[in-house]
Amino acid sequence: MKKFLTLLGVSLLTTGYITAQIPDAANSSDILLQMKKLQVLGSVLYIAAHPDDENTRLLAWLSKDKLYRTGYLSLTRGDGGQNLIGDEQGIELGLIRTQELLAARRVDGADQFFSRAYDFGFSKTTAEALKFWNEQKILSDVVWIIRKYQPDIIITRFPEDKRAGHGQHSASAVLAHMAFSAAADPKQFPEQFAYGVRPWQASRLFWNNYNFGNINTIRDDQLKIEVGGFNPLVG
């Protein structure tokens, strides 16, 4: 009987694991979209500090209209944010925000990445955020993801100065800028090469400007893209 119960327990655990891995069934538009993507080689990595920092409209346009391989790197999991609908805080809140991002990526079609940075709450300066995070550790994470994902274009959500409105915001832009060059330098984090990556130089680094609250970073001489058009495959 003991042997039977042990085997039954293993069987249930195995079945539960297999069931959890079953993906959602793709509809005809999803299949056609993926087939069209096979003909496009462009790739983009979008980098910011927290869940909900990303421009989901831009990610959806890049992934489902331009058909580029598109990813979002959120340096943190939103552990230090506010929770108005539950009691979860800290790591527990980070788990919830992680699932929110994964759900969002299932809609906009982008890939999701994280670093080891912890969201410790509001930060007044870039220097404070980089010190708390351990600048070199998080820089190595960003470099690793760039080398692994090999984006042609990198886009930051925030500027590197006080216009970012939050020390973690500006720190994410500083780290993205540093990693843009460091990822291509074989002398930077060479221990990563033992795991199958190689130096990678993205072609361009952009900043996705914005008009939010009392901060407007938009100028007439900047590149503008219309991302609100109708897509016959996805709406």
Secondary structure, DSSP 8 states (H G I E B T S, - for coil): -HHHHHHHHHHHHHHHHHHHT------HHHHHHHHHHTT---EEEEEESSTT-S-HHHHHIIIIIS--EEEEEESS--TTS--SSSS--THHHHHHHHHHHHHHHHHH--EEEE-S----S--S-HHHHHHHHTHHHHHHHHHHHHHHH--SEEEESS-SSGGGSSHHHHHHHHHHHHHHHHTT-TTSSGGGGGGT------SEEEE---EETTEE---TTS---------TTT-
